[in-house]
Amino acid sequence: MNYRRIFGNVWQSALVLILTLAPALAAAQNSIESIRVWPSPDKTRIVFDLKKAPDYSYFTLYGSDPLRLVIDFSNTSLKTSLDELGEDSLLVDLIRTSTPKNNNDTRIVIELAAKSEPQIFPLPANESYPDRLVVDLPGKSAERSGPAKSIAELKDRKVTIAIDAGHGGDDPGSIGPSGTYEKTVVLKIARALASMINDDPGMQAYLIRSGDYYVDLNLRPQKAWQAKADFFVSIHADAFRTPQPRGASVWVLSKRRADSEVGRWLEGTERKSELLGGAETIIRDTGHEPFLAQTLLDMSMDSSIAGAYSASRYIIDEMSRITKMHKSKPQAASFAVLKSPDKPSLLVETGFISNPHEERLLNSNGHQQKLARAIYNGIRQYFVNNPLDNTYLANHGTIEYTVKSGDALSLIAERYGTTVAAIKRENNLKSSVLQVGQKLTIPSR
Ligand SMILES: [Zn+2]
C-alpha cells in the first residue's frame, strides 16, 4: 500500500468533511432578531426580522385544538422574547416555540383563534429593514384591548360614502338650453343623497364639496381618502351639442387607461403616498420594494374596479326604474376623479342637461329626490351584497326589493346570494307567486 496514497485519501476525506460542514456552519449563523405583530381589522401580519434570508418551511394543524400554524426556521436561533406577542390580535392567541426536528432549527408555533389561510413570503433586506419573513393571516383581527363598547362599535362601523358633486364655483359644468347650470343641479342631488345616506344606520355621507366652489379634480379623490371613505360617487349631468340625446349613464374607471396613468403617477414620488391610499400602511411596512408596492397597488386597483362595476349594475338597475337610461351597461373611461385605487369609485351622469325635457326634470325637486334615492338604493345593495368586515350593513343589512315583471323568487335569491326559503321566511310568504310592484325584504347573507 502506498503511504502517500493513504495520506491523500485521509486528506481528501477531511476536505470532504470540511466542505460538508461548511454550509451547515454558515447557515447556523442565522437568527431571529425580533418579531413584530400587527393586527388590522381584516388580518394579522407577523414579521420576523432575521440576520440573513430565511430558510423555512411551514404547515398548519387545523384538525386539532388549538388551531396551529407551525413555522420551522432551518439553522436559526431565536434571539428575542415571545412574551406578550400577539396579545392585541383577535386572531392570534399565542406565539411560542416547540421542539424542532433538528437541534439547530427554531420551531415557532402560532396558536390561532380561527382558521386562516396563511400567506408567507420572505422580503430582502433594504436600507430600512433587515431580511424578513412575513406571515399574513387573513381574518378578523381588530384590537382586543380597550373597553368592550369600542369592540361593539368597531363591529358595527358605518360605511362612509364620499359624494362628489361635479364642477362648482367658476366652473358651471354644462349649461342647459334654458340656462340651468350642471354645478347647481348636481349639488342638489348630492345633498339629497347625503341626507338619505345619513338617515341609514349603516352609512354616513361625506360631501367633497358642500357649496358653490371649485375643488381641483385630483384633490377630490384625495379628500375622499382623508375622510377614510369606503366608496366614491361623482355626480354629473351630461351634455351634447344637439338637444336629442337623453338618459342617464354610470361610468367606472377603464383599467387599461388607468394602468399606464397610474404607472406614470407612481413615478412622481411625491404623489405616491396619496395615490396608494389604503395600501399605504402595508407598503410602508415592506420598506421600499417598488415591485411589491406596484403589485399591491394593482391588486387594490383590480378589486376596487371590480367593486365599482358591481355597484354600477345595482345603480343602473335602480335608475332604470325612474329615468330613461342613455346606456344600460356600465361605461368605462378614464376620469381623474375615479382614480382612487383603494375604493370602488364611479361617476353617475344623471341625464342630459342639453335635452330640454331632461333639463326640466333635473331642475325639479321630485326628480332630484328620485335620482338620489336610486343611487342610494344601488350603493346600499352593493354594500349588503359585498359586506365589509365589521360594518353595520354586513351584520344587519337587508335589502328592500320591488318585484319587476319577469321576476321569480329563484332569480332574486340567486342574484342576492340567498335562498328562496330565506326570502319566504323573511317575508312570511306562503307561495312563490309574486306580484309586480310587491315589496320584498331580502335578508343579508
Ligand atoms: Zn360634469
Residues whose N, C-alpha, C, O or C-beta is under 5 A from the ligand:
A	BS01	ZN	G166 G173 H236 A237
